[in-house]
Amino acid sequence: MLYNNLFQIVVLITLLVIVCPILGYYIFSIFSKEENSIKNINKYWHPLFIFSKIELLIYKICKVDKLQNMDWKKYLFSVLIFNFFGFVLLFILQMIQKWLPLNPQNLGNVPIDLAFNTAVSFVTNTNWQNYAGETTMSYLVQMVGLTVQNFLSAGTGIVVVIALIRGIANKESNLLGNFWVDITRSVVYILIPLSIVISILLISQGVVQTLQPYQNIETIEGVNQTIPLGPAASQVAIKMVGTNGGGYFNANSSHPFENPTPFSNFIEMFSLLLIPMALPFTFGRFVGSKKQGRTLFFTMFGLLLIGFIIMLFSENYLHPILQQSGIMEGKETRFGIVNSVFFANITTAVSCGAVNCAHSSLTPISGLILMLNMMLGEIVFGGVGAGLYGMLIFVLLTVFISGLMVGRTPEYLGKKIESKEIKMAILAVIIPNMVILIFTALALCVPSAYSQVSSGGPHSFSEILYAFTSSAANNGSAFAGLNGNTPFFNIFLGLSMIIGRFGVIIPVLIIAGSLSNKKIIPKSLGTFRTDTPLFAFILIAVILIIGALTYFPALSLGPILEHLLMKSGIIF
Amino acid sequence: MTKNRSIIDKKIIKASIIEAFKKLHPKTQIKNPVMFVVYMGSIFTSTIFIKDILSGSFDGFNFQIIIWLWFTIIFANFAEALAEGRGKAQADSLRKLKSNTYARLFVNGSEKKVLSSELKIGDLVICESNDIIPIDGEVIEGIATVDESAITGESAPVIRESGGDRSAVTGGTTVLSDKIIVKITAEQGDTFLDRMIHLVEGAKRKKTPNEIALSILLSGLTIILLLAVATLYVFAIYSKNISGDQFDVTLTVLISLLVCLIPTTIGGLLSAIGISGMDRLVTHNVIAKSGRAVEAAGDIDVLLLDKTGTITLGNRMATQFIPLDGVTENYLAERSQLASLSDDTPEGRSIVVLAKEKFNFRGRDLSHFQIVNIPFSAQTRMSGIDINFDKDITTSLRKGAAFSMKQYILDHGFDFSESLEKNIKQLALEGATPLIVTENGKPLGIVKLKDIVKGGIKERFDQLRKIGIKTVMITGDNPLTASAIAAEAGVDDFIAEAKPEDKLNKIREEQSEGKLVAMIGDGTNDAPALAQADVGVAMNTGTQAAREAGNMLDLDSNPTKLIEIVEIGKQLLMTRGALTTFSIANDIAKYFAIIPAIFSTLYSLGAINGPLSKLNIMSLHSPQSAILSSVIFNALIIVILIPIALKGVKFIPSSTSKVLVRNLLIFGLGGLVLPFIGIKLIDIIVNFLNLV
């Protein structure tokens, strides 16, 4: 059974390793030139022909000047203004859903603090959900509000990393591209086509897609039950592809209408990893060295594997109290242990946040890995775009320290790493960590906050720590157990999502601007190489050490303590 | 200035200890963010401690922690003071040279005794044997031997003469023989000596760009760790409340944890590393005008080297006379000697010497002949003499390079014979320079001038190539000769028949590709190139213009010094990187010591130790001794690493990945393992002495 399941994971990864370099190259062709360089796209028989027409139509309607090239300030301003209006729109939509069409269940308006939290959550690609979709959001809000933001927030992640990559690859130019063109292309050429294919595959497995009202059914036991329905498949597809993670239903991907079969589970895991795994290859193409991209890919893959192996051992370990190995509590029988554990690992590593099992029910060490995946800054592939730019931040820090050790002013891909880059890189590391630590501490001081936990002991501490970690890292998965729909959590989780998202995007774009202006120093024998296994190894070490230094105290009072207590027979 | 000074000098240590306490002033402390956190922590814990004493309770454990926290700061101060102290000692000895002496001012043809402090730029001063040259200047008349040992440490006197590239004299040096008239070129307070005192003293030291970047990184880490520890306080109280246990997390303990975690090792040694980097240059008799230049030296991609004096020994020497058919070697040697008598270039002199050595032609009495000297001119590109052996018949002896002599020979109706051509080519292939000697236009033969490549230079270039530095030789020779010498010396590239502006152009060309270029030069025509180069090393024997243009000055005037400068620059960065890695790697062990110590009783449920005490993998004796041992280790490691900070990490020229792996193993892995051992040992001692 175990080997059969592991084989599925091997198949999944093999498939991804084959597909991702191709997708990476495709993404490169979309963004590398002013006109996208996909071959034959102007021919009517090309599958993307219709999309190229849509692209041009959007420019026409929005009066986008395709040739306008932006420096980092303009680019950043466009990102911020675009996201701000996205937030306002989604916020208002929830507040007035009662009076709008496509609300067959007559759901009331969303309370203001929850609407704020949800709007922020979907704009920042977090998809933390303090609500149950089926009892809170109308079809209209789900489709026009949440699903649209799923596309746009994912697109924002992609364009920010593309701007950073252009900054690295540029030679003494201050131009990073045109935000409006980039965001249009990311949605039209990447997210929409992939979502269409995946929605169809999911529908084939039985994921619901309908605008009919909820059904009242008499069960075999003779009880009346309301069966929630809705346009789920289309939202589930983008929730995975765009690493959003916001479930249509409250139970997310463990709900039988969102993830009905082992094969739908396979598709969801595949689509979740797809773009984050492809972007390192896009990076390699942009900087003219596939090896550089591969090095980043393997660094991320290494970190993913370490986490997976530890979790696998932890879950199959002989439970000291139950005297049984392979605990099924909180897991769906149709997925089994391996697929649940792998799903949990990738959904936290890839900043998705969709869940197919209860994270709270995993062993403490598994819970620790999940938190660590997020605490490291969502860089183990990470959210679409966000993962790669987060990783590049760590690359800069690693290059700086190891560059010093070989006796040269550190440089990355020919760009000198100086005070400005280090200042911004360290800010991008500090800001999310600061939010996690301070807000967790704050919650522990406010009775109305820490009383919302459901378990006792270190597990309750983990619940709150997990919530702020998940929101600041823009993951969105929940540890469960914590009732987050209170004014305190709605507001502070919302703030932590905003700061965690834009507190990184802003420094990243400043770095992009600064690197873009620099000369490219030609490689010499004295240059420290960043495309070797040695570099990947050092990079992993730096990431783990910075993560450990920041969170060892916190984790030791949460999952580590819980693990040690469990071994002596106490569980929570 | 003495070479090879040892790091440990009792006088300097004593002065540094005093200085370490003086540096406790907040104004000094705030300059170093990492150490400032320790400083605030120490003040804070001390205040609590004093309050406790006033209320009548004394805690020996807290007292010891506080002592060691203060020691952490004092040790860091001591490291900095020690690095500065070495410079200060040098500055003091230099300052003695500045004693106000009388100078012999030369006005309107007469001498006047004035105080040297009254001299102004443009004044003329006479200096004779045993006079001290009052201020920097330029020799405008005369030639003298000067003892510059006070500044360069080189005991052999040097020659200073008017005109040419050896005209600059430095204030504080002593004239040994003869008489020169010096035109003052520097103002009091801005002389070479003044600037050197400033530099070695570190008074003008500014943080270099790389140092700033590293400080930012370290400050960032400090902020993260500050957050981690501050929030831990809240987490601990929460955990205590839900567990229902009784235990206290005191602020002193939390501050101990913070101080142990923040990168105090590198933070405390950072400025010492920078100062000692400059200082190491000084021990190599190189003065850097800024720390920035030293850092840039570590990044050099291209090294521009003059052939003469750098790659080859001094100048070309005549090594052989090659007569043409019908001419004896003896005759050629005699005529060559005559043609070179008035030529006082090193080549000319070497011909005279060779003829003397080979055929014993001593200086002859030529006074009864009528002689016209024909000096080398840019138009004719040849030199020689016209001599009247008989009354009315003038014999014209000329010598010059092949390309300038050819036309001259043809003009006089002689053949530029094939065997001549063949010989010239052959010599060029050997890297030698042929000089053709003619008598009344008729070629007599060739004098072979040869460059002698310095011993060991090839190995140095090999080392440079390994660390990725390209060497370019600059020479006025023709391409054939140049390539032969380039091959012999093992340089990567050369510029032949180079004009002064070629250097500048080459530097610009390399820089436009993003490379960093270093060059060394002495002449006035080197000045623009020295200024353009990222690292321009001027030789002390050079002209004032060159010395102004460069950003470093080599007191020994030894061109191969550039290689050492590069090594020192690299060492500087490596030391910073290595100690940063070490400092961060240390934290893992400290966590394993302190976290279980703080939470040893959490969830103990009646037992002595709670579950988190299982993290005490070093099995330290007690929570208090664990914390104290970590703090002691953290303080002592600064002292232990002072020698590395001052001497620098050992530089081994090899590939970057090898260097990286080596440093990672020593400072990364070592930094991970060492504190586990160190803290355990200290814990044993602490318990043996019953300190807690």
Interface residues (C-beta under 8 A of the other chain):
Chain A: L397 F400 I401 S402 G403 L404 M405 V406 G407 R408 T409 G414 I417 E418 S419 I422 K423 I426 L427 V429 I430 N433 M434 L437 I438 T440 A441 L444 C445 Y450 G456 G457 P458 S460 F461 K519 I520 I521 P522 S524 L525 G526 T527 F528 R529 T532 L534 I538 A541 I545 I546 A548 L549 T550 Y551 F552 P553 A554 S556 L557 I560 L561 L564 L565 K567 S568 I570
Chain B: P209 N210 I212 A213 L214 I216 L217 S219 G220 L221 I223 I224 L225 L227 A228 V229 A230 T231 L232 V234 F235 A236 I237 Y238 S239 I242 S243 L261 E295 A296 G298 D299 D301 R465 K466 I467 G468 I469 K470 E513 G514 K515 G569 K570 Q571 L572 L573 M574 R576 G577 A578 T580 T581 I584 A585 D587 I588 Y591 I595 F599 L602 Y603 L605 P611 L612 K614 L615 F651 S655 T656 S657 V659 L660 V661 N663 L664 F667 G668
